[in-house]
Amino acid sequence: MPPPELDLRLDGFEAADEQTDEAFWHAIEIEQDMLTVLAEHHTDEDSASYYVLHNGTTTYGIPGEPQVVALHLQRDPAARTFRFEHTYLPLPVMAQSWLISRGCPPDVIRLPPGTGTAPADETTRVLEERLMGDGDRFALLTSYTNDDPDSMLTLVVLRALDERAPSPFRVLQEDVDTDTWTHTLREGGFATAEERLAGSAGPLPSVTPTARSLQTWGAVPPTPFGRPSGRRR
């Protein structure tokens, strides 16, 4: 079944101001026909919408750039205006976490069966579930997405903003099996950035994070999780 067509539900609405109008054009509208819906949720009376999207244009852009878009639309039904927030992230579960932190109920923004790849094992499912719930407690340092069909993988480097957290530098590695259309996700922990770099070629060291011990997804220094909304041209 093909993914649903992106419907921004903005018929009859205008941007709240000129700055919002210009930003929305550059961030979303100019590439709307290349945005594929992975998950979406709309509140009663369409006052807010939450989207997890894949941007197909990024595969032709700078190698390694994140391809998943988290979009939060806020509408004023009385004034018939809207505002928005968005960010680019390397993994759908990170986009889900970003939207959850902005008020989206967790259970309604999950990817429907048949959308994207399925978790290959219980370890992947448990880790993704934790990242949805506690994932807004890290900072995003960098990521690399390789969408070559012969070697599809995504690497993400995170840092705990709580300096007391165990293994404050984290690496997430997602590998896609294109034969079974499944993926595995693994997490490794490092005490320092140097240790992370020195061990980047080897297997990821295991880590057992303390629940609720970290803070706020984002770029470092601390900002909202993901890249700034003005990142696109």
JOUR-V212434 format. One record per backbone hydrogen bond with DSSP energy under -1.0 kcal/mol. NH is the residue of the N-H (numbers start at 1). CO is the residue of the C=O. Records with the same first field share a line. If there is no record, write none. Layout:
NH: CO ; CO
This chain:
13: 10
14: 80
16: 82
21: 17
22: 18
23: 19
24: 20
25: 21
26: 22
27: 23
28: 24
29: 24
30: 25
31: 28
32: 29
34: 31
35: 32
36: 54
38: 52
39: 52
41: 50
43: 48
46: 43
47: 44
49: 73
50: 41
51: 71
52: 39
53: 69
54: 36
55: 67
56: 34
58: 55
60: 57
61: 58
65: 62
68: 89
69: 53
70: 87
71: 51
72: 85
73: 49
74: 83
75: 47
76: 81
80: 76
81: 76
82: 14
83: 74
85: 72
87: 70
89: 68
95: 91
96: 92
97: 93
98: 94
99: 95
100: 96
101: 97
102: 99
103: 100
104: 99
108: 105
109: 106
115: 112
118: 181
120: 183
125: 121
126: 122
127: 123
128: 124
129: 125
130: 126
131: 127
132: 128
133: 129
134: 130
135: 131
137: 134
139: 159
140: 218
141: 157
142: 157
144: 155
145: 64
146: 153
151: 148
153: 146
154: 174
155: 144
156: 172
157: 142
158: 170
159: 139
160: 168
165: 162
169: 190
170: 158
171: 188
172: 156
173: 186
174: 154
175: 184
176: 152
177: 182
181: 177
182: 177
183: 118
184: 175
186: 173
188: 171
189: 205
190: 169
196: 192
197: 193
198: 194
199: 195
202: 199
213: 210
215: 137
227: 88
231: 228
